């Protein structure tokens, strides 16, 4: 009979695909919700953040829960790098506001990255709808049906 360690980390068989544990996923989702509220309600002195609408698409948390990377996307995707720089400048203030809302032993250090997953999905969709690619897909489907 094997024994699992206390807390059930990755060694305890609790790892989810992608290498993140259930706890990391839960904490990341909680931070994402709180961070979205903070960005919507906070009053920033930085003119680049004043009145800005930002979507927090995902928050990835390190295994020790001390670092968190927030993937953000400004409304309509305008000035993404500028928004990320502004959020990075306000990181300490945002971290303080998030820490007041989340019950963790340590407030995670936040870093911000521009979420490019929607752009990548759009490019893949465009490529798949090209006539020459579509013809190859149709041919492969026909070959699969015959065999």
C-alpha positions as CSV (number, residue, x, y, z in Angstrom):
1,X,0.0,0.0,0.0
2,X,1.4,3.4,-1.0
3,X,1.0,6.5,1.1
4,X,0.5,10.0,-0.4
5,X,2.2,13.0,1.1
6,X,0.1,15.6,2.9
7,X,-1.3,18.3,0.7
8,X,-1.3,16.1,-2.4
9,X,1.0,18.1,-4.7
10,X,2.3,16.9,-8.1
11,X,4.0,14.0,-6.3
12,X,0.7,13.0,-4.7
13,X,-1.0,12.5,-8.1
14,X,-2.9,15.7,-8.0
15,X,-1.3,17.3,-11.0
16,X,-3.5,18.4,-13.8
17,X,-2.6,18.3,-17.5
18,X,-0.2,21.2,-18.2
19,X,1.7,20.5,-14.9
20,X,-0.5,22.7,-12.7
21,X,-2.1,21.3,-9.6
22,X,-5.8,21.7,-8.7
23,X,-4.8,24.2,-6.0
24,X,-2.8,26.4,-8.5
25,X,-5.8,26.4,-10.8
26,X,-8.3,27.3,-8.0
27,X,-6.0,30.1,-6.7
28,X,-5.4,31.4,-10.2
29,X,-9.1,31.6,-10.9
30,X,-9.8,33.4,-7.6
31,X,-7.0,35.9,-8.4
32,X,-8.5,36.4,-11.9
33,X,-11.9,37.3,-10.5
34,X,-10.5,39.6,-7.9
35,X,-8.1,41.2,-10.3
36,X,-10.9,41.8,-12.8
37,X,-12.9,43.6,-10.1
38,X,-9.9,45.6,-9.0
39,X,-9.1,46.8,-12.5
40,X,-12.7,47.7,-13.1
41,X,-13.2,49.6,-9.8
42,X,-9.8,51.1,-8.9
43,X,-8.9,54.7,-9.5
44,X,-5.4,54.9,-11.1
45,X,-3.2,57.9,-11.2
46,X,-1.6,56.7,-14.4
47,X,-3.3,58.3,-17.4
48,X,-2.6,55.2,-19.4
49,X,-4.9,53.2,-17.1
50,X,-7.6,55.8,-16.4
51,X,-10.9,54.7,-17.8
52,X,-9.3,51.6,-19.4
53,X,-11.3,48.4,-19.8
54,X,-9.1,45.3,-19.5
55,X,-10.1,41.7,-19.7
56,X,-8.1,39.3,-17.5
57,X,-8.3,36.1,-19.5
58,X,-6.2,33.8,-17.3
59,X,-3.9,33.9,-14.2
60,X,-1.2,31.3,-13.9
61,X,0.2,30.8,-10.4
62,X,3.6,29.3,-9.5
63,X,3.6,26.1,-7.5
64,X,4.5,28.0,-4.3
65,X,1.7,30.5,-4.9
66,X,4.1,33.4,-4.5
67,X,4.1,34.5,-8.2
68,X,1.2,35.0,-10.5
69,X,1.2,35.9,-14.2
70,X,-2.0,37.6,-15.4
71,X,-2.8,37.5,-19.1
72,X,-4.7,40.6,-20.1
73,X,-6.4,42.0,-23.2
74,X,-7.5,45.6,-23.5
75,X,-10.9,46.2,-25.0
76,X,-10.7,46.0,-28.8
77,X,-7.0,45.0,-28.4
78,X,-5.8,48.6,-28.7
79,X,-2.4,49.5,-27.4
80,X,-1.7,46.2,-25.8
81,X,2.0,46.7,-25.0
82,X,1.3,50.2,-23.7
83,X,-1.4,48.7,-21.3
84,X,0.9,46.0,-20.1
85,X,3.6,48.5,-19.3
86,X,1.1,50.7,-17.4
87,X,-0.1,47.7,-15.4
88,X,3.5,46.7,-14.6
89,X,4.1,50.2,-13.3
90,X,1.0,49.9,-11.1
91,X,1.8,46.4,-10.0
92,X,2.5,47.2,-6.3
93,X,-0.8,49.1,-5.9
94,X,-2.7,46.4,-7.7
95,X,-1.1,43.7,-5.6
96,X,-2.1,45.5,-2.4
97,X,-5.7,45.7,-3.6
98,X,-5.8,42.0,-4.6
99,X,-4.2,41.0,-1.2
100,X,-7.0,42.7,0.7
101,X,-9.6,40.6,-1.1
102,X,-7.8,37.2,-1.1
103,X,-7.1,35.1,2.0
104,X,-3.6,33.7,1.3
105,X,-0.6,33.5,3.5
106,X,1.4,35.5,1.0
107,X,0.2,38.0,-1.6
108,X,1.5,36.8,-4.9
109,X,3.8,39.0,-6.9
110,X,1.9,39.9,-10.1
111,X,3.3,40.2,-13.6
112,X,1.3,41.1,-16.6
113,X,1.5,39.7,-20.2
114,X,-0.5,40.4,-23.2
115,X,-2.8,37.5,-24.2
116,X,-2.2,36.6,-27.8
117,X,-4.3,33.4,-27.9
118,X,-7.2,35.1,-29.7
119,X,-4.9,36.4,-32.4
120,X,-3.3,33.0,-32.8
121,X,-6.8,31.4,-33.1
122,X,-7.8,33.9,-35.7
123,X,-4.6,33.2,-37.8
124,X,-5.2,29.4,-37.6
125,X,-8.9,29.9,-38.6
126,X,-7.8,32.0,-41.6
127,X,-5.2,29.4,-42.7
128,X,-7.8,26.6,-42.4
129,X,-10.2,28.5,-44.6
130,X,-7.8,29.1,-47.5
131,X,-8.9,27.3,-50.7
132,X,-5.7,25.2,-51.0
133,X,-5.9,24.0,-47.4
134,X,-9.6,23.4,-47.6
135,X,-9.0,21.2,-50.7
136,X,-6.4,19.1,-48.8
137,X,-8.7,18.7,-45.8
138,X,-11.6,17.6,-48.1
139,X,-9.3,15.1,-49.9
140,X,-8.0,13.6,-46.6
141,X,-11.7,13.3,-45.4
142,X,-12.6,11.4,-48.6
143,X,-9.6,9.1,-48.2
144,X,-10.6,8.3,-44.6
145,X,-14.2,7.5,-45.7
146,X,-13.0,5.1,-48.4
147,X,-10.8,3.1,-46.0
